[in-house]
Amino acid sequence: MTSPMPVVSNTSPILNLAIIGQLNWLRQQFGTIQIPPAVLDELKVDDDRPGSPLIRAALIDGWLQVQPLGDTKIAQLLRQTLDVGEAEAIALALERHAEWILLDERDGRKAAKSLGLQVTGVLGVLLRAKASGEVISLAPAIHDLAHKAGFRLAPELVERILET
């Protein structure tokens, strides 16, 4: 399923899904994903880190694309309250009229929504994977997110997700 409009991602969804070996879910759900240069920097793809080989492969395959910002003013404004990756991702999503922005951090999500962007994150991707039949149980992915990637999840949220 590919989106006709661009999809932009911040660092967290890409990195966390790559660490648990499920980066392909992004490609299956969204087709091409665009990232700003700051997100590429944060991904540290040239380092030997968990997930780096999958991210490098996605860049080489061309479905993960680095897209420079045409105008940095919005990103500069957003950097007053957000980190550089989030700020550039939101600015790129606005600039490219993205259908979705993939963000996990609360402040970034709040800012993106306030600017009219449609937001999802790692958990949304997991739920979509289950709904489409890509995965039968989310328990292994949630376990790996917590234990391999260090992704913090509230126990009550995990409970709700596993009930779906």
C-alpha positions as CSV (number, residue, x, y, z in Angstrom):
1,M,0.0,0.0,0.0
2,T,1.7,3.2,-1.1
3,S,0.6,6.7,-0.4
4,P,0.2,9.2,-3.3
5,M,1.3,12.0,-1.0
6,P,4.7,12.1,0.8
7,V,5.2,10.6,4.2
8,V,7.9,12.2,6.4
9,S,9.6,10.5,9.4
10,N,11.5,11.6,12.4
11,T,14.3,9.5,13.8
12,S,12.5,7.3,16.4
13,P,10.1,5.3,14.2
14,I,12.8,4.4,11.7
15,L,15.5,3.6,14.3
16,N,13.2,1.6,16.6
17,L,11.6,-0.5,13.8
18,A,15.1,-1.1,12.3
19,I,16.4,-2.3,15.7
20,I,13.7,-4.8,16.0
21,G,14.1,-5.9,12.4
22,Q,10.7,-4.6,11.2
23,L,11.7,-1.5,9.1
24,N,10.0,-3.1,6.2
25,W,6.6,-2.3,7.8
26,L,7.2,1.3,7.0
27,R,7.7,0.5,3.3
28,Q,4.7,-1.8,3.2
29,Q,2.4,0.7,4.9
30,F,3.6,4.0,3.4
31,G,5.8,3.2,0.3
32,T,8.4,6.0,0.1
33,I,9.5,7.7,3.3
34,Q,11.2,11.1,3.2
35,I,13.5,12.3,6.0
36,P,15.3,15.7,6.4
37,P,19.1,15.9,6.7
38,A,19.0,16.2,10.5
39,V,17.2,12.9,10.8
40,L,19.8,11.3,8.6
41,D,22.5,12.7,11.0
42,E,20.6,11.4,14.0
43,L,20.3,7.9,12.5
44,K,24.1,7.6,12.3
45,V,23.8,5.1,9.5
46,D,27.6,4.8,9.0
47,D,28.1,3.6,12.6
48,D,27.9,0.0,13.5
49,R,24.8,0.2,15.6
50,P,21.7,-2.0,15.9
51,G,19.4,-1.3,12.9
52,S,22.0,0.5,10.9
53,P,22.4,-2.2,8.1
54,L,18.6,-2.1,7.5
55,I,18.5,1.7,7.4
56,R,21.5,1.8,5.0
57,A,19.7,-0.8,2.8
58,A,16.5,1.3,2.7
59,L,18.5,4.3,1.6
60,I,20.3,2.3,-1.1
61,D,16.9,0.8,-2.2
62,G,15.6,4.3,-2.5
63,W,12.4,4.0,-0.5
64,L,13.9,5.9,2.4
65,Q,14.9,9.3,0.9
66,V,16.8,12.3,2.3
67,Q,14.9,15.4,1.3
68,P,16.6,18.8,2.0
69,L,14.4,21.6,3.3
70,G,13.5,24.3,0.8
71,D,13.1,26.9,3.6
72,T,14.6,26.6,7.0
73,K,12.6,29.3,8.8
74,I,9.9,27.0,10.1
75,A,12.5,24.5,11.3
76,Q,14.4,27.3,13.1
77,L,11.2,28.4,14.9
78,L,10.3,24.8,15.9
79,R,13.9,24.3,17.3
80,Q,13.0,26.7,20.1
81,T,11.0,23.9,21.7
82,L,11.9,20.7,19.8
83,D,15.1,18.9,18.9
84,V,16.6,19.5,15.4
85,G,15.3,16.2,13.9
86,E,11.8,16.8,15.0
87,A,11.9,20.4,13.9
88,E,13.2,19.6,10.5
89,A,10.8,16.6,10.0
90,I,7.8,18.8,10.9
91,A,9.0,21.6,8.6
92,L,9.6,19.1,5.8
93,A,6.1,17.6,6.3
94,L,4.5,21.0,6.0
95,E,6.6,22.0,3.0
96,R,5.9,18.7,1.1
97,H,2.2,18.6,2.1
98,A,2.8,15.2,3.7
99,E,-0.1,12.8,4.2
100,W,1.6,11.5,7.4
101,I,4.4,12.5,9.7
102,L,5.9,9.7,11.8
103,L,6.8,10.9,15.3
104,D,7.0,9.3,18.7
105,E,7.9,12.2,21.1
106,R,5.0,13.8,22.8
107,D,6.1,17.5,22.2
108,G,6.8,16.8,18.6
109,R,3.4,15.1,18.1
110,K,1.6,17.9,19.8
111,A,3.4,20.5,17.6
112,A,2.7,18.6,14.4
113,K,-1.0,18.1,15.2
114,S,-1.3,21.8,16.1
115,L,0.0,22.6,12.6
116,G,-2.6,20.3,11.0
117,L,-0.4,17.3,10.3
118,Q,-1.7,13.7,10.6
119,V,0.6,12.0,13.0
120,T,1.4,8.4,13.8
121,G,4.4,6.6,15.4
122,V,5.9,3.2,16.1
123,L,2.8,2.0,17.9
124,G,0.5,3.2,15.1
125,V,2.7,1.3,12.7
126,L,2.5,-1.8,14.8
127,L,-1.3,-1.5,15.0
128,R,-1.6,-1.1,11.2
129,A,0.7,-4.1,10.7
130,K,-1.7,-6.2,12.9
131,A,-4.8,-4.8,11.2
132,S,-3.5,-5.6,7.7
133,G,-2.5,-9.1,8.7
134,E,1.3,-8.5,8.4
135,V,1.6,-9.8,11.9
136,I,-0.6,-12.0,14.0
137,S,0.6,-10.9,17.5
138,L,2.1,-7.6,18.6
139,A,3.6,-9.1,21.8
140,P,7.0,-10.1,20.2
141,A,7.4,-6.6,18.6
142,I,6.4,-4.8,21.8
143,H,8.8,-7.0,23.8
144,D,11.6,-6.3,21.3
145,L,10.9,-2.5,21.3
146,A,11.1,-2.5,25.1
147,H,14.1,-4.8,25.5
148,K,16.2,-4.4,22.4
149,A,15.4,-0.8,21.4
150,G,14.8,0.6,24.9
151,F,11.5,2.1,23.8
152,R,9.5,3.2,26.8
153,L,5.9,2.2,26.9
154,A,3.4,2.7,29.7
155,P,2.2,-0.7,31.0
156,E,-1.5,0.3,30.6
157,L,-0.8,1.3,26.9
158,V,0.9,-2.1,26.3
159,E,-2.2,-3.8,27.8
160,R,-4.6,-1.8,25.6
161,I,-2.5,-2.6,22.4
162,L,-2.2,-6.3,23.1
163,E,-6.0,-6.4,23.6
164,T,-6.6,-5.2,20.0
